[in-house]
Amino acid sequence: MEFKFKKIARFSVPLFVATILFACDTSELKTTSDSDEVLEPSPIESNPEVSNIATLNYLRKDANYDGWGLHIWNDDPNCDGATDSAVTDWDNPLLAISEGENGGVYDIPLKPGATCVTYIMHKGGEKEPGGDRQWDMQSLGKNVYLVQGKADLSMTPSALSVYEGTKGVLIDATSIAWQVGSADSYEMHYLENGGFEINDNTGVITSETIAIPLIEDALTDVAKRYSDYAGFTFSLPEGISIDTLVNGQLVLVAKNAQGQVFDATGVQLAPGLDAVYAISEGAQNEALGAIVSGNGASFKLWAPTAKNVSLYLYDDNLNMIPGAVLPMRRKANGTWETEQMVADALGKYYRYEVTVYHSALDSVETLQVTDPYSLSLSSNSLYSQVVDLSIEAKPVDWDTHIIPTVNNPEAQVIYETHLRDLSSAPGDGGTDELDGKYMAITETERESVKQLTSLVANGLNVIHLMNVFDIATVNEDPALRVELNDTVAKLCKLNASANICDTGVGQSTIREVLEGYGPQSADAQALMNDLRMLDSFNWGYDPFHYTTPEGSYATNAKGTIRIEEFRTLIMKLHEMGYRVIMDVVYNHTNSAGIDDKSVLDKIVPGYYQRLNASGYIETSTCCSNTATENVMMGKLMTDSLVTWAKDYKVDGFRFDLMGHQPKQLMLDSLVMPLN
């Protein structure tokens, strides 16, 4: 779990609106090895076990622990053993108290009876592999060892691994870049299903691989970030194509004169996937997603590293349709498509099943995933839905309503607002059912609607809506969400450990209870903490699907209702005299890897997320950065913007953390909706 707050820009310009760019430290630790010396840990424990302290010993190749620390949190009630004083912010991890023969020594104060701590070892955006980790003290004890490049803790000291990170880069179909020291020879090893293993003591590869010699050759015409890397070329052996190469595990090794491997690392694929598939084979020009023709549809998913992709169709009750598991075929550009038009697909729900090697997990995974090009979704975004935006979900007069114009950018007077906050004030004259909803705009006696009307008369002419695309952290099922007007009993049904549950106020509303507390009291803070993650308060900076309206603002989150109601909001604002700017967040995703709320990283692992030099996902945005410098992520952003502009009549966009997108992509995206 990684989280940090970010500011919201409040200044806009026509069509695309700039955001504040935060400076961050993007320096990355780079290590090379030019020796076959084997580093052995000392068996001596660094700190004796004591009842209220857990000690983690962390060993690095460079023995540099400056800035490396533990991010610790207690969100999981089954793994919340750290004391409150040990819980950290991402920017201020728990640092080593000393250094010993087994590396940096990290002491974690524990609660009485603690058995588990949740942590990430990191330095800024550079992290040890494995994502969120849990230290089970009942199995491992309270004194453990972690070595660079490995995810798992050990009860005894472990040797530093020769194989570490994902520091090599596939540049194109015949070239590799690698920041590596001098060696007697270099090789690339291919494993169809992963599982590379090496004896760290002898430098001998113990897994079965196909070895491909690497020839040193200067790099030309590569991205600036790789300009100081060593360059290599390779020739594919008979029976191995570039398509085969990218759907397995690739490991680069450096050998000494005795043939021992002294350095080994994985390979980042993104530049090569762009060169071979997105550009040369033309995937950047493909129409992707569910492409409707009449009542039928064809389906296309770009997944060049996948071993197999199938389409699953579901009925309106989200039951799988008998016989509706459809094979998809791979095109030369890495796009998988249904072999023929799928009849009667309109309105059906669907998911893809993708079988692909995940380098971060070193395993082949078969996972069902929604469409990154989803235009309509089920409740809680578990299934994509086939929809034709050109003919469906249109409010009356949608096609003919007039959009106001502002001739000069300087004449824009912009009001930034959050839909939920704008329309959920108690006693404002609207119906409770529409509080915080798109359709609140239709209630002309609602005070917020009256206020918007009066502001137009006083010169306001642009509404900037904070995030209304599909987000990941508000439950779209009202029965599983707790609002201020819900009872304490409902809160306790969903969170039985809430402090208020034993106070006998079950029939009071949350709002009534809060009004009885001092705003800065411990009771108020405790209640809000127990409500957190169950209510609908959210600014929306956690994108799930970029091109579908958020379902919690609709009267029914399932299917096309959210589309029609969001269009109604846009149309009513236009009719009042406002142009509409929409906040967009293409710089990160809510999740990555195989997490429940991950989409892109399940389909092409390591491509859509921005990786640092060691191969770990960058998190400078707050969460898992997206790599909009990669062609197909840039295409996804641009295609999404075109949909919002063309099919929803959105007049402009304010980009969250715009500096995380390449300048040229921003300029190109500015033109696309106009075309």
C-alpha positions in Angstrom: 0.0 0.0 0.0 1.5 3.3 -1.1 -0.2 6.6 -0.6 0.6 10.3 -0.4 -1.5 13.4 -0.9 -1.1 15.7 -3.8 -2.4 19.2 -4.4 -5.1 20.0 -6.8 -4.3 22.6 -9.5 -6.9 25.3 -9.6 -5.9 27.2 -12.8 -7.1 26.2 -16.2 -6.6 27.1 -19.9 -8.8 26.3 -22.9 -9.3 22.7 -23.9 -6.3 21.3 -22.1 -5.7 22.7 -18.7 -2.3 22.7 -17.0 -1.6 21.2 -13.7 1.1 21.9 -11.1 4.2 19.7 -11.6 5.8 18.5 -8.5 9.6 18.1 -8.4 10.8 14.8 -7.2 14.0 13.0 -6.9 14.4 10.7 -9.9 17.9 9.7 -9.3 18.3 5.9 -9.3 20.8 3.7 -7.7 23.0 2.0 -10.3 25.4 -0.8 -9.5 27.7 -2.8 -11.6 29.8 -5.8 -10.9 33.2 -6.4 -12.4 34.4 -9.2 -10.1 33.5 -12.8 -9.6 33.9 -12.5 -5.9 31.1 -14.3 -4.0 29.7 -12.2 -1.1 28.9 -14.4 1.9 26.9 -13.2 4.9 27.9 -13.6 8.4 25.9 -16.1 10.5 26.0 -13.8 13.4 22.6 -12.2 14.3 22.6 -8.5 14.3 20.3 -7.9 17.3 19.0 -10.2 20.0 15.3 -10.9 20.0 13.3 -9.0 22.5 9.6 -9.2 23.2 8.5 -5.8 21.9 10.9 -5.3 19.0 11.2 -7.1 15.7 14.5 -6.8 13.8 15.0 -7.0 10.1 18.5 -7.3 8.7 18.8 -6.0 5.1 21.9 -6.8 2.9 22.7 -4.8 -0.3 25.5 -5.4 -2.8 26.7 -1.8 -2.6 26.5 -1.8 1.3 24.8 1.6 0.9 21.7 2.0 3.1 21.3 5.7 2.9 17.6 6.4 2.3 16.6 2.7 2.3 13.8 2.1 4.8 10.6 0.3 5.7 7.2 1.6 4.8 5.0 0.2 7.5 1.2 0.4 7.8 -1.6 -1.3 9.8 -4.6 -1.3 7.4 -5.0 -5.1 7.5 -6.5 -6.1 10.9 -4.8 -9.6 10.5 -1.4 -8.0 10.1 -1.3 -4.8 12.1 1.4 -5.6 14.7 3.5 -2.4 14.5 2.9 0.3 17.1 1.4 3.6 16.0 4.8 5.2 16.3 6.3 2.7 13.8 3.7 3.4 11.1 5.2 5.5 8.4 4.4 7.9 5.6 5.8 6.8 2.2 8.2 9.7 2.1 9.5 9.0 5.7 10.3 5.3 6.0 11.7 3.6 9.1 15.5 3.9 8.6 18.2 1.5 9.8 19.5 2.2 13.4 22.9 0.7 12.6 24.8 -1.4 10.1 26.3 -4.9 10.7 27.7 -7.9 9.0 24.3 -8.7 7.7 23.5 -5.2 6.4 21.3 -2.5 7.7 19.5 -3.2 11.0 15.9 -2.1 11.3 14.1 -2.3 14.6 10.3 -2.2 14.6 8.4 -1.5 17.8 5.5 -4.0 18.2 2.2 -3.9 19.9 1.7 -6.4 22.8 0.9 -9.9 21.3 1.8 -8.8 17.7 2.3 -11.6 15.2 2.5 -9.8 11.8 3.8 -6.6 10.2 3.0 -5.3 6.7 5.9 -3.6 5.0 7.7 -2.5 1.8 11.5 -2.0 1.7 12.1 1.0 -0.5 14.1 4.1 -1.3 11.7 6.5 -3.0 10.2 4.7 -6.0 12.9 2.0 -6.0 11.5 -1.1 -4.1 12.5 -4.6 -3.4 10.4 -7.1 -5.4 7.1 -8.6 -4.3 4.9 -5.6 -3.7 3.1 -5.4 -0.3 4.8 -7.9 2.0 3.7 -9.4 5.3 6.1 -10.7 8.0 4.5 -13.6 9.8 6.3 -13.8 13.1 4.6 -17.0 14.2 6.5 -18.7 11.3 9.6 -16.7 11.0 10.2 -15.3 14.5 11.1 -11.7 15.3 14.7 -11.6 13.8 14.8 -12.0 10.0 17.0 -11.5 7.0 16.3 -9.8 3.6 18.8 -9.6 0.7 18.7 -7.2 -2.3 16.7 -8.6 -5.2 14.7 -11.2 -3.2 11.2 -10.8 -2.0 11.1 -13.4 0.8 12.4 -13.0 4.4 14.6 -15.7 5.9 15.1 -17.0 9.4 18.9 -17.3 8.7 21.4 -15.1 6.8 21.3 -15.5 3.0 23.9 -14.9 0.3 23.5 -11.9 -2.0 22.0 -13.0 -5.3 23.9 -12.8 -8.5 20.6 -12.4 -10.3 18.9 -9.2 -9.4 16.4 -6.7 -10.8 15.3 -6.1 -14.4 18.1 -3.8 -15.6 18.4 -4.8 -19.2 16.3 -3.3 -22.0 15.1 -4.8 -25.3 15.6 -1.9 -27.8 14.3 -3.7 -30.9 14.2 -7.2 -32.5 18.0 -7.5 -32.5 19.4 -5.1 -29.8 19.8 -5.0 -26.1 20.9 -2.2 -23.7 22.4 -3.0 -20.4 24.2 -0.9 -17.8 26.8 -3.5 -17.0 30.5 -3.6 -16.3 33.2 -5.3 -18.3 33.1 -9.1 -18.7 34.7 -11.9 -20.8 31.4 -12.8 -22.4 27.7 -11.9 -22.3 24.6 -13.9 -23.0 20.8 -13.7 -23.1 18.9 -16.7 -21.7 15.3 -17.5 -22.7 13.0 -19.6 -20.6 9.5 -20.3 -22.0 7.7 -20.3 -18.6 10.2 -18.6 -16.3 12.1 -20.1 -13.4 15.6 -19.0 -14.0 17.9 -20.2 -11.2 21.6 -19.8 -10.5 23.9 -21.1 -7.9 25.1 -17.9 -6.2 28.2 -19.6 -4.8 29.5 -21.1 -8.1 28.0 -18.8 -10.7 26.5 -21.8 -12.6 23.1 -21.6 -14.1 21.1 -24.5 -12.8 17.8 -24.1 -14.8 17.3 -25.3 -18.4 17.6 -22.3 -20.8 18.2 -21.4 -24.4 21.4 -19.3 -24.4 21.7 -16.5 -27.1 25.2 -14.9 -27.4 25.3 -11.1 -27.1 27.8 -9.2 -29.2 29.0 -5.8 -28.0 27.9 -3.1 -30.3 27.4 0.7 -29.8 23.8 1.9 -29.4 22.4 4.4 -31.9 19.1 6.3 -31.9 18.0 5.3 -28.4 16.2 7.2 -25.8 18.3 9.5 -23.7 17.8 7.4 -20.6 19.7 4.6 -22.2 22.5 6.7 -23.7 25.1 5.6 -21.2 24.2 1.9 -21.3 26.3 -0.7 -23.0 24.9 -1.9 -26.3 24.6 -5.5 -27.6 23.2 -7.2 -30.7 21.9 -10.8 -31.0 20.7 -13.2 -33.6 17.8 -15.5 -32.9 18.5 -19.2 -33.0 16.5 -21.4 -35.3 13.0 -22.0 -34.0 12.9 -18.9 -31.9 11.1 -15.8 -33.3 10.8 -12.4 -31.7 7.2 -13.3 -30.9 8.4 -16.3 -29.0 11.2 -14.3 -27.3 8.9 -11.7 -25.7 6.4 -14.2 -24.3 8.8 -15.9 -21.9 11.5 -14.9 -19.4 14.7 -13.2 -20.6 17.8 -13.0 -18.4 21.1 -11.3 -19.3 24.3 -12.7 -17.8 27.9 -11.5 -17.7 30.6 -14.2 -17.3 34.3 -14.2 -16.3 37.1 -16.0 -18.0 36.2 -19.2 -16.2 32.7 -19.1 -17.5 31.2 -18.2 -14.1 28.2 -15.8 -14.1 28.9 -12.9 -11.8 26.1 -10.6 -12.9 22.6 -11.4 -14.1 19.4 -9.4 -14.5 16.0 -9.5 -16.3 14.9 -7.5 -19.4 12.5 -4.6 -19.7 10.5 -5.1 -22.9 8.7 -1.8 -23.5 11.0 -0.1 -26.1 11.3 -3.3 -28.1 7.5 -3.9 -28.0 7.1 -0.3 -29.4 9.7 -0.7 -32.1 8.5 -4.1 -33.3 4.7 -4.1 -32.8 3.4 -0.6 -32.1 5.4 1.1 -34.8 6.8 -1.3 -37.4 3.7 -3.6 -37.4 1.2 -0.7 -36.9 -0.5 -1.5 -33.7 -0.7 2.2 -32.9 -3.3 2.5 -35.7 -5.5 -0.3 -34.5 -9.0 0.4 -33.2 -9.1 -1.5 -29.9 -11.9 -2.7 -27.5 -15.4 -3.9 -28.5 -16.0 -2.5 -32.0 -19.7 -2.5 -32.7 -21.4 -3.1 -36.0 -25.2 -3.3 -35.8 -26.0 -5.7 -33.0 -22.7 -7.5 -33.4 -19.2 -6.7 -32.3 -15.6 -7.6 -32.9 -13.1 -7.6 -30.0 -9.5 -6.5 -30.1 -6.9 -6.5 -27.3 -3.2 -5.5 -27.7 -1.3 -8.1 -25.8 2.0 -8.9 -27.7 3.6 -10.9 -24.8 0.5 -13.1 -24.1 0.6 -16.8 -24.8 -3.1 -17.0 -25.2 -6.2 -14.7 -25.1 -9.8 -15.8 -25.0 -13.1 -13.8 -24.8 -15.7 -14.7 -22.2 -19.3 -13.4 -22.7 -21.9 -12.9 -19.9 -25.6 -12.2 -19.8 -27.3 -9.3 -18.0 -27.2 -11.3 -14.7 -23.4 -11.7 -15.2 -23.8 -15.4 -15.8 -21.5 -16.9 -18.4 -23.3 -17.6 -21.6 -23.1 -21.3 -22.5 -20.6 -21.8 -25.3 -19.5 -18.2 -25.2 -15.8 -18.7 -24.6 -14.4 -17.6 -27.8 -10.8 -18.1 -29.0 -8.9 -15.0 -30.2 -6.1 -15.0 -32.8 -2.9 -13.1 -32.6 -2.0 -10.6 -35.4 1.5 -9.7 -36.4 1.3 -6.5 -34.5 0.5 -8.2 -31.2 -3.2 -7.5 -31.3 -5.5 -10.4 -30.4 -8.9 -10.3 -32.2 -12.0 -12.5 -32.3 -11.9 -14.7 -35.4 -15.2 -13.3 -36.7 -17.9 -10.8 -35.8 -19.8 -11.9 -32.6 -23.5 -11.8 -33.3 -25.9 -10.2 -30.8 -23.1 -8.8 -28.7 -24.6 -5.4 -28.0 -25.5 -5.1 -24.3 -23.6 -8.2 -23.4 -20.9 -8.2 -20.6 -17.5 -9.5 -21.3 -14.0 -10.1 -20.0 -10.7 -11.4 -21.5 -8.8 -14.3 -20.2 -5.1 -13.7 -20.7 -2.3 -16.2 -20.2 1.0 -14.3 -19.9 4.4 -14.5 -18.2 4.7 -11.9 -15.4 8.4 -11.2 -14.7 7.7 -9.5 -11.4 6.2 -12.8 -10.2 8.4 -15.1 -12.3 5.4 -17.2 -13.3 2.9 -17.7 -16.1 -0.5 -16.5 -14.9 -4.0 -17.0 -16.5 -6.2 -14.2 -15.4 -9.6 -12.7 -16.4 -9.4 -9.0 -16.9 -11.7 -6.2 -18.0 -11.0 -4.2 -21.2 -8.7 -1.2 -20.8 -10.9 0.3 -23.6 -14.1 -0.3 -21.6 -16.9 2.1 -22.5 -19.5 0.6 -20.1 -19.2 -1.5 -17.0 -21.1 -3.6 -14.5 -21.4 -2.4 -10.9 -18.0 -2.1 -9.3 -16.4 -2.5 -12.7 -16.0 -6.3 -12.6 -17.2 -6.8 -16.2 -17.0 -4.7 -19.3 -20.1 -4.1 -21.4 -20.6 -3.8 -25.2 -22.2 -0.4 -26.0 -22.7 1.7 -29.0 -22.3 5.3 -27.8 -23.4 6.7 -31.2 -27.0 5.4 -30.7 -27.4 4.3 -27.0 -27.8 6.0 -23.6 -28.7 9.5 -25.0 -30.9 11.8 -23.0 -33.7 13.6 -25.0 -32.2 16.4 -27.2 -28.6 15.2 -26.7 -27.7 15.3 -30.3 -29.1 18.8 -31.0 -28.4 20.7 -27.8 -26.4 23.9 -28.1 -22.9 24.1 -26.6 -21.9 27.6 -25.4 -18.7 29.2 -26.8 -16.1 31.4 -25.2 -14.2 33.3 -27.9 -11.2 34.3 -25.9 -9.3 32.1 -23.4 -8.9 35.1 -21.1 -12.7 35.4 -20.9 -13.0 32.1 -19.1 -14.2 32.3 -15.5 -13.8 28.8 -14.1 -15.5 27.2 -11.2 -13.8 24.0 -10.0 -16.2 21.7 -8.1 -16.8 18.1 -7.0 -20.0 16.6 -8.2 -20.8 14.9 -4.9 -19.9 17.8 -2.7 -21.8 20.2 -5.0 -25.1 18.2 -4.7 -25.2 16.6 -1.3 -25.7 19.4 1.2 -28.5 18.5 3.7 -31.8 20.3 3.4 -30.9 21.9 0.0 -34.4 21.2 -1.5 -33.4 18.1 -3.5 -34.4 14.5 -3.0 -32.1 12.4 -0.9 -31.9 9.7 -3.6 -30.2 12.2 -6.0 -27.8 13.7 -3.4 -24.3 13.3 -4.8 -25.6 12.0 -8.2 -25.3 13.1 -11.8 -29.1 13.6 -11.9 -29.2 16.2 -9.1 -28.7 18.8 -11.8 -32.2 18.1 -13.0 -33.8 19.3 -9.8 -34.4 23.0 -10.4 -35.5 23.6 -6.8 -32.2 22.3 -5.4 -30.2 25.2 -3.9 -27.0 24.1 -5.6 -28.8 24.2 -9.0 -30.2 27.6 -8.2 -26.7 28.8 -7.3 -25.2 27.5 -10.5 -27.9 29.4 -12.5 -27.3 32.6 -10.6 -23.5 32.4 -11.1 -24.0 32.3 -14.9 -25.8 35.5 -14.6 -22.9 37.0 -12.8 -20.3 36.0 -15.4 -19.2 32.4 -14.5 -18.9 30.5 -17.8 -16.9 27.3 -17.2 -17.5 24.4 -14.8 -14.4 22.3 -14.0 -15.6 18.9 -12.7 -13.3 17.0 -10.5 -12.8 13.3 -11.5 -15.9 11.6 -12.8 -14.2 8.7 -14.7 -14.4 5.2 -13.2 -12.5 5.1 -9.9 -11.3 2.1 -7.8 -12.0 2.9 -4.2 -15.7 3.8 -3.8 -18.0 0.8 -3.6 -20.7 1.2 -6.2 -23.1 -1.1 -4.4 -25.1 1.2 -2.0 -25.7 -1.7 0.4 -21.9 -2.0 0.9 -21.4 1.8 1.3 -22.0 3.9 4.4 -23.0 7.5 4.0 -23.5 10.3 6.6 -27.3 9.8 6.6 -26.9 6.0 7.2 -27.3 4.6 10.6 -24.6 3.5 13.0 -26.1 0.0 12.8 -25.3 -0.1 9.1 -21.7 1.0 9.8 -21.4 -1.8 12.4 -22.8 -4.4 10.1 -20.0 -3.6 7.6 -17.3 -2.8 10.2 -18.0 -4.7 13.4 -14.8 -3.4 15.0 -15.8 0.3 14.8 -15.4 2.0 18.2 -19.0 3.3 18.2 -20.6 -0.1 17.9 -20.9 -0.8 21.6 -22.3 2.6 22.6 -26.0 1.9 22.1 -26.6 4.5 19.3 -27.3 2.1 16.5 -30.4 3.8 15.2 -28.8 7.2 15.1 -27.4 8.4 11.8 -23.7 9.0 11.4 -24.4 12.7 10.8 -26.4 13.0 14.1 -23.6 11.3 16.0 -20.9 13.6 14.5 -23.0 16.7 15.2 -22.8 15.7 18.9 -19.0 15.6 18.9 -16.5 18.4 18.9 -15.0 18.6 15.4 -11.4 18.1 16.7 -12.3 15.5 19.3 -10.8 12.1 19.5 -14.3 10.6 19.2 -15.0 12.4 15.9 -11.6 11.3 14.5 -12.2 7.7 15.6 -15.6 7.6 13.9 -14.2 9.0 10.7 -11.4 6.5 10.7 -13.9 3.7 11.1 -15.9 5.1 8.3 -12.9 5.5 6.0 -13.0 3.2 2.9 -16.7 2.5 3.4 -18.1 6.0 2.5 -18.2 7.7 -0.8 -16.0 10.7 0.0 -13.2 10.6 -2.6 -11.7 13.1 -4.9 -11.2 10.4 -7.5 -7.5 10.3 -8.1 -7.4 6.5 -8.3 -8.3 5.6 -11.9 -9.7 2.2 -12.7 -11.1 2.6 -16.2 -10.2 5.8 -18.0 -13.1 6.0 -20.4 -16.2 5.1 -18.5 -18.1 7.5 -16.1 -17.9 6.6 -12.4 -20.8 4.4 -11.3 -21.3 5.6 -7.7 -22.6 9.0 -9.0 -25.4 7.1 -11.0 -28.7 6.0 -9.7 -27.7 2.6 -10.8 -24.1 1.7 -11.5 -24.8 -1.3 -13.7 -24.6 -0.8 -17.5 -25.5 2.2 -19.5 -27.5 4.2 -16.9 -24.3 5.9 -15.7 -23.6 7.0 -19.3 -27.0 8.5 -19.9 -27.0 10.3 -16.6 -23.5 11.7 -17.0 -24.5 13.0 -20.5 -27.5 14.6 -18.8 -25.3 16.4 -16.4 -23.1 17.7 -19.3 -26.2 18.8 -21.3 -27.8 20.6 -18.4 -24.6 22.5 -17.7 -24.4 23.5 -21.3 -28.0 24.6 -21.3 -27.3 26.8 -18.2 -24.6 28.5 -20.2 -21.5 26.7 -19.0 -18.7 25.0 -20.9 -17.4 21.9 -19.1 -13.9 20.9 -18.3 -13.2 17.4 -17.0 -10.4 16.5 -14.6 -8.3 13.5 -16.0 -5.7 11.4 -14.4 -3.7 9.4 -17.0 -0.4 9.6 -15.0 -1.0 6.5 -12.8 -3.3 3.5 -12.1 -4.8 2.5 -8.8 -3.0 -0.8 -8.8 -0.5 -2.9 -10.8 0.6 -6.5 -11.0 -2.2 -9.0 -10.4 -4.1 -7.0 -7.8 -7.8 -7.0 -8.0 -8.0 -3.4 -9.2 -5.2 -3.9 -11.8 -6.1 -3.9 -15.5 -3.2 -2.8 -17.7 -0.4 -4.7 -15.9 -2.3 -8.0 -16.1 -2.4 -7.7 -19.9 1.1 -6.6 -20.9 3.1 -6.8 -17.6 5.8 -4.1 -17.3 4.7 -2.2 -20.3 2.0 0.3 -19.3 3.6 1.1 -16.0 6.8 3.3 -15.9 9.8 1.3 -14.6 12.9 2.7 -13.1 16.4 1.5 -14.0 16.2 -1.5 -11.7 12.8 -2.6 -13.2 10.6 -1.5 -10.4 7.4 0.5 -10.9 7.9 4.3 -10.4 5.5 5.9 -7.8 6.3 9.6 -8.0 2.7 10.4 -8.8 1.5 8.7 -5.6 0.8 5.3 -6.9 1.8 3.1 -9.9 3.0 5.5 -12.6 1.9 4.9 -16.2 4.4 5.1 -19.0 2.7 7.5 -21.4 6.1 7.7 -23.2 5.4 4.2 -24.5 3.4 4.3 -27.7 0.4 2.2 -26.7 -0.1 3.9 -23.4 0.1 7.2 -25.2 -2.5 5.9 -27.6 -4.8 4.8 -24.8 -4.7 8.3 -23.3 -5.3 10.0 -26.7 -8.1 7.5 -27.7 -9.8 8.1 -24.3 -9.7 11.9 -24.7 -11.2 11.6 -28.1 -14.1 9.6 -26.7 -14.8 12.1 -23.9 -14.7 15.0 -26.4 -16.7 13.4 -29.2 -19.2 11.1 -27.4 -19.7 13.1 -24.2 -19.2 16.7 -25.6 -16.7 17.5 -22.9 -15.2 20.9 -23.8 -11.8 20.7 -22.2 -9.5 18.8 -19.8 -7.4 19.6 -16.8 -4.5 17.1 -16.6 -3.4 15.9 -13.2 0.4 16.0 -13.0 0.7 16.9 -16.6 4.5 17.0 -16.4 4.4 13.2 -16.2 3.3 13.0 -19.8 5.8 13.7 -22.7 5.4 17.2 -24.1 4.9 15.9 -27.7 2.2 13.5 -26.6 0.4 16.5 -25.0 0.6 18.5 -28.2 -0.6 15.6 -30.3 -3.4 14.9 -27.9 -4.5 18.5 -28.1 -5.1 18.2 -31.8 -6.8 14.7 -31.8 -10.2 15.7 -30.3 -10.4 18.6 -32.8 -10.0 16.2 -35.6 
